[in-house]
Amino acid sequence: MKRLLAGIALLLAGAALIAGALRPPRSSWQVSTEAAAVPSDYRGRYPIDALTRWQVHDPDSGRRLTLYVARYRSADGDLRQAILPPPATPAWRDWQGMGETLRRLETDALILAWWDDAQRADLLGGRQVWARQPPARAFPPRDRTLWRRLGGGFAGDGGRLTQLARWLAAPVDEGLAALRRAMPVRPRYLLVSTATLARLDEIRRLSGRAFPLEMKIFPPNRNLHAQIAAVRRWAGETGYGYLPRKVPAGIAAWRLTRPAPLPLLLRLLPFTTTPSTPPVGLTPVFQSPDRQLRLYRLQ
C-alpha cells in the first residue's frame, strides 16, 4: 500500500503499513528494543519465554511505532515468535478470547489465517496453522530486513501463503471451493481480522489480484460528530459499504468501490453492507465483541 496505517484494531506492525510508519521513502529504520513483562492475564497455549517491546522510528517522517514480539517454544521445542497486540488493550483481550476458543477445538484442527494472525493463533491456541511466516517477495525490497526480523524469518518460496492469498482474493464461491479442494480431510477453520486490511499489499503481490477498496485517514477533530459526518460523506460517494476504525491518527476508513460479488476476505469483514449471515459453507465459531476478529468452520 502506498499509504500506511499507524494503527488498526491490533495496533500491530501490519497496521503501521497503512499509515506510513513502516514504508519510508528509503530504508532508514531506527529500531530499539527492551524487555517487557508478560501480562498476568496472558492465557496462551505456550508460555512466553520473552516479551520484547520494539520501538521503530522513521526519521524521514518522524513517525514512531511500538510493537510487542513474543518468543516461545512449541510443543516440539521449536523456537518461535509472534507479534502481539499491546497489553491491556481491547485487541489483547479479543485475542485472549480467541485463544480460549482455539484451545477447545479438535486437536487435529487446521487454522487458516494470514501469517501474523497465524502466529498469534499458534501461540495462543496451540493448533496447527497453515502458514506462520511470509516469503520475502510479499514485501518491497526496502522493507524486507525489518519484516524478516519482526516475523521471525521468511518462509522460503512461501507456497502455502501464496495459495492462501489466492483463495482470499478470489470471489467467495471460487475461493471457498479452492479451499475445500486443497485442504486435507480434517477439521478446518478460517480466521480473519480487520487487521488484515493492513496486509492487502502482501496479498496482492502473492495473488496477483487487486481489491475493490479505497482507504482514507480522517485527522482528529474536536467535533466528533463532524468527523463522523465527513467519514460518512466520503463513504457514501460509492454507496457500496465502508468500514471505519478509530486509530491514533484519527479515523481510518475503507470503502468498497463496487458491489458484490466481493473477494472472500472482504466478504468476511464487518463492512456496513456485509450480510449478517456468512457465506454458505462457513459456520461462525467465534466473534470478538467489536466484530473485528472472527473464526469460521469450513464445511
C-alpha positions as semicolon CSV with decimal commas, in nm:
position;residue;x (nm);y (nm);z (nm)
1;M;0,000;0,000;0,000
2;K;0,119;0,350;-0,075
3;R;-0,038;0,492;0,236
4;L;0,022;0,309;0,555
5;L;-0,163;0,300;0,884
6;A;-0,004;0,363;1,221
7;G;-0,262;0,161;1,400
8;I;-0,573;-0,052;1,347
9;A;-0,757;-0,296;1,568
10;L;-0,436;-0,458;1,685
11;L;-0,205;-0,157;1,660
12;L;0,047;-0,401;1,524
13;A;0,310;-0,380;1,264
14;G;0,056;-0,460;0,998
15;A;-0,147;-0,159;1,093
16;A;0,153;0,061;1,051
17;L;0,178;-0,040;0,690
18;I;-0,130;0,166;0,609
19;A;-0,038;0,492;0,777
20;G;0,319;0,502;0,653
21;A;0,502;0,411;0,971
22;L;0,679;0,123;0,806
23;R;0,715;0,244;0,448
24;P;0,958;0,536;0,434
25;P;1,092;0,664;0,104
26;R;1,414;0,475;0,169
27;S;1,537;0,220;0,419
28;S;1,620;0,429;0,723
29;W;1,486;0,226;1,011
30;Q;1,594;0,304;1,362
31;V;1,496;0,019;1,592
32;S;1,537;-0,012;1,967
33;T;1,417;-0,299;2,184
34;E;1,365;-0,356;2,553
35;A;1,232;-0,640;2,765
36;A;0,868;-0,620;2,871
37;A;0,681;-0,804;3,144
38;V;0,437;-1,075;3,036
39;P;0,091;-0,958;3,147
40;S;-0,069;-1,152;3,430
41;D;-0,382;-1,212;3,221
42;Y;-0,191;-1,396;2,948
43;R;-0,355;-1,736;2,892
44;G;-0,187;-1,879;2,585
45;R;-0,121;-2,241;2,494
46;Y;0,254;-2,195;2,534
47;P;0,442;-1,994;2,797
48;I;0,609;-1,679;2,667
49;D;0,984;-1,705;2,728
50;A;1,046;-1,340;2,646
51;L;0,828;-1,045;2,552
52;T;1,010;-0,762;2,378
53;R;0,889;-0,410;2,321
54;W;1,008;-0,278;1,986
55;Q;1,023;0,092;1,904
56;V;1,056;0,162;1,534
57;H;1,136;0,516;1,423
58;D;1,134;0,659;1,072
59;P;1,339;0,983;1,094
60;D;1,223;1,086;0,746
61;S;0,860;1,123;0,852
62;G;0,904;1,141;1,228
63;R;0,660;0,854;1,277
64;R;0,708;0,612;1,565
65;L;0,563;0,268;1,620
66;T;0,561;0,042;1,925
67;L;0,536;-0,334;1,879
68;Y;0,537;-0,635;2,109
69;V;0,706;-0,955;1,998
70;A;0,678;-1,277;2,200
71;R;0,932;-1,558;2,182
72;Y;0,823;-1,906;2,285
73;R;0,879;-2,275;2,224
74;S;0,628;-2,505;2,061
75;A;0,535;-2,849;2,192
76;D;0,822;-2,989;1,983
77;G;1,067;-2,742;2,133
78;D;1,092;-2,523;1,822
79;L;1,178;-2,161;1,896
80;R;0,910;-1,934;1,751
81;Q;0,790;-1,577;1,778
82;A;0,466;-1,389;1,734
83;I;0,367;-1,023;1,706
84;L;0,108;-0,949;1,976
85;P;-0,134;-0,663;2,041
86;P;-0,023;-0,416;2,308
87;P;-0,115;-0,549;2,653
88;A;-0,421;-0,407;2,829
89;T;-0,595;-0,314;2,503
90;P;-0,925;-0,441;2,360
91;A;-0,728;-0,624;2,090
92;W;-0,523;-0,803;2,357
93;R;-0,844;-0,917;2,529
94;D;-1,001;-1,019;2,198
95;W;-0,707;-1,245;2,124
96;Q;-0,720;-1,399;2,472
97;G;-1,081;-1,490;2,391
98;M;-0,981;-1,626;2,052
99;G;-0,710;-1,835;2,218
100;E;-0,961;-1,992;2,456
101;T;-1,182;-2,084;2,161
102;L;-0,892;-2,231;1,963
103;R;-0,782;-2,445;2,255
104;R;-1,128;-2,603;2,269
105;L;-1,115;-2,711;1,905
106;E;-1,031;-3,061;1,789
107;T;-0,667;-3,149;1,847
108;D;-0,622;-3,208;1,474
109;A;-0,785;-2,878;1,373
110;L;-0,614;-2,680;1,098
111;I;-0,629;-2,299;1,115
112;L;-0,606;-2,088;0,800
113;A;-0,512;-1,727;0,869
114;W;-0,280;-1,462;0,730
115;W;0,071;-1,512;0,863
116;D;0,066;-1,265;1,154
117;D;-0,275;-1,385;1,272
118;A;-0,148;-1,741;1,230
119;Q;0,145;-1,668;1,460
120;R;-0,091;-1,544;1,728
121;A;-0,321;-1,844;1,674
122;D;-0,026;-2,080;1,714
123;L;0,094;-1,920;2,037
124;L;-0,245;-1,874;2,198
125;G;-0,432;-2,174;2,061
126;G;-0,173;-2,442;2,004
127;R;-0,345;-2,576;1,694
128;Q;-0,170;-2,634;1,364
129;V;-0,175;-2,336;1,129
130;W;-0,145;-2,334;0,751
131;A;0,144;-2,083;0,728
132;R;0,325;-1,892;1,005
133;Q;0,580;-1,694;0,805
134;P;0,565;-1,492;0,483
135;P;0,801;-1,518;0,187
136;A;1,037;-1,227;0,124
137;R;0,859;-1,142;-0,201
138;A;0,549;-1,040;-0,004
139;F;0,731;-0,714;0,079
140;P;0,911;-0,447;-0,122
141;P;1,291;-0,485;-0,103
142;R;1,337;-0,186;0,128
143;D;1,107;-0,342;0,392
144;R;1,234;-0,699;0,391
145;T;1,503;-0,675;0,658
146;L;1,260;-0,526;0,906
147;W;0,985;-0,778;0,839
148;R;1,225;-1,069;0,845
149;R;1,319;-0,966;1,199
150;L;0,963;-0,898;1,312
151;G;0,822;-1,214;1,156
152;G;1,097;-1,445;1,279
153;G;1,234;-1,516;0,933
154;F;1,094;-1,583;0,588
155;A;0,929;-1,899;0,455
156;G;1,135;-1,993;0,151
157;D;0,913;-1,980;-0,157
158;G;0,605;-1,921;0,057
159;G;0,394;-2,162;-0,142
160;R;0,131;-2,208;0,126
161;L;0,083;-1,838;0,194
162;T;0,064;-1,775;-0,180
163;Q;-0,216;-2,029;-0,202
164;L;-0,399;-1,861;0,085
165;A;-0,356;-1,521;-0,081
166;R;-0,518;-1,652;-0,399
167;W;-0,810;-1,801;-0,207
168;L;-0,871;-1,481;-0,007
169;A;-0,851;-1,262;-0,318
170;A;-1,082;-1,482;-0,523
171;P;-1,462;-1,435;-0,542
172;V;-1,637;-1,601;-0,249
173;D;-1,759;-1,919;-0,417
174;E;-1,435;-1,968;-0,608
175;G;-1,220;-1,914;-0,300
176;L;-1,420;-2,147;-0,078
177;A;-1,428;-2,419;-0,345
178;A;-1,050;-2,397;-0,384
179;L;-1,008;-2,416;-0,007
180;R;-1,212;-2,734;0,013
181;R;-1,025;-2,900;-0,272
182;A;-0,681;-2,820;-0,130
183;M;-0,740;-2,890;0,238
184;P;-0,685;-3,236;0,389
185;V;-0,983;-3,420;0,535
186;R;-0,974;-3,286;0,889
187;P;-1,144;-3,007;1,087
188;R;-1,066;-2,681;0,902
189;Y;-1,115;-2,326;1,028
190;L;-1,075;-1,985;0,868
191;L;-0,963;-1,698;1,092
192;V;-0,997;-1,339;0,969
193;S;-0,945;-0,996;1,124
194;T;-0,977;-0,636;1,013
195;A;-0,603;-0,602;1,080
196;T;-0,553;-0,794;0,756
197;L;-0,666;-0,482;0,569
198;A;-0,316;-0,358;0,650
199;R;-0,178;-0,660;0,465
200;L;-0,357;-0,617;0,135
201;D;-0,037;-0,520;-0,044
202;E;0,114;-0,853;0,060
203;I;-0,193;-1,043;-0,057
204;R;-0,193;-0,853;-0,384
205;R;0,173;-0,931;-0,451
206;L;0,127;-1,302;-0,382
207;S;-0,212;-1,347;-0,550
208;G;-0,173;-1,112;-0,845
209;R;-0,522;-0,973;-0,779
210;A;-0,630;-0,626;-0,673
211;F;-0,903;-0,547;-0,421
212;P;-1,202;-0,315;-0,489
213;L;-1,116;-0,098;-0,193
214;E;-1,004;0,256;-0,111
215;M;-0,875;0,390;0,219
216;K;-0,860;0,736;0,371
217;I;-0,750;0,869;0,711
218;F;-0,953;1,148;0,868
219;P;-0,738;1,353;1,111
220;P;-0,852;1,405;1,472
221;N;-1,128;1,660;1,515
222;R;-1,256;1,804;1,842
223;N;-1,602;1,787;1,690
224;L;-1,652;1,410;1,676
225;H;-1,990;1,441;1,509
226;A;-1,840;1,647;1,228
227;Q;-1,562;1,392;1,186
228;I;-1,808;1,105;1,166
229;A;-2,019;1,300;0,918
230;A;-1,712;1,354;0,700
231;V;-1,640;0,981;0,702
232;R;-1,998;0,901;0,602
233;R;-1,998;1,159;0,321
234;W;-1,679;1,013;0,178
235;A;-1,802;0,657;0,215
236;G;-2,136;0,749;0,060
237;E;-1,972;0,856;-0,267
238;T;-1,972;0,492;-0,374
239;G;-2,258;0,360;-0,161
240;Y;-2,119;0,006;-0,158
241;G;-2,029;-0,005;0,210
242;Y;-1,745;0,106;0,434
243;L;-1,555;0,004;0,746
244;P;-1,431;0,273;0,990
245;R;-1,175;0,223;1,266
246;K;-1,050;0,460;1,536
247;V;-0,672;0,490;1,512
248;P;-0,410;0,718;1,669
249;A;-0,405;0,928;1,352
250;G;-0,781;0,987;1,370
251;I;-1,029;0,763;1,191
252;A;-0,924;0,523;0,918
253;A;-1,199;0,425;0,678
254;W;-1,209;0,177;0,392
255;R;-1,481;0,191;0,127
256;L;-1,577;-0,068;-0,130
257;T;-1,559;0,053;-0,488
258;R;-1,807;-0,194;-0,634
259;P;-2,091;-0,416;-0,515
260;A;-2,090;-0,791;-0,467
261;P;-1,955;-1,033;-0,563
262;L;-1,656;-0,944;-0,347
263;P;-1,330;-1,123;-0,276
264;L;-1,364;-1,379;0,002
265;L;-1,162;-1,176;0,253
266;L;-1,371;-0,861;0,212
267;R;-1,697;-1,058;0,229
268;L;-1,598;-1,183;0,577
269;L;-1,508;-0,843;0,725
270;P;-1,763;-0,616;0,900
271;F;-1,834;-0,357;0,631
272;T;-2,160;-0,168;0,674
273;T;-2,312;-0,368;0,388
274;T;-2,181;-0,710;0,495
275;P;-2,470;-0,958;0,532
276;S;-2,527;-1,081;0,886
277;T;-2,501;-1,443;0,780
278;P;-2,174;-1,589;0,645
279;P;-2,140;-1,746;0,301
280;V;-2,277;-2,095;0,253
281;G;-2,021;-2,345;0,375
282;L;-1,891;-2,138;0,667
283;T;-2,019;-2,174;1,023
284;P;-1,941;-1,897;1,279
285;V;-1,741;-2,020;1,579
286;F;-1,606;-1,703;1,742
287;Q;-1,655;-1,329;1,706
288;S;-1,497;-1,057;1,919
289;P;-1,731;-0,800;2,077
290;D;-1,639;-0,538;1,816
291;R;-1,665;-0,793;1,530
292;Q;-1,306;-0,725;1,424
293;L;-1,182;-1,081;1,488
294;R;-1,370;-1,385;1,359
295;L;-1,335;-1,762;1,330
296;Y;-1,536;-1,984;1,095
297;R;-1,551;-2,358;1,046
298;L;-1,520;-2,468;0,685
299;Q;-1,782;-2,730;0,597
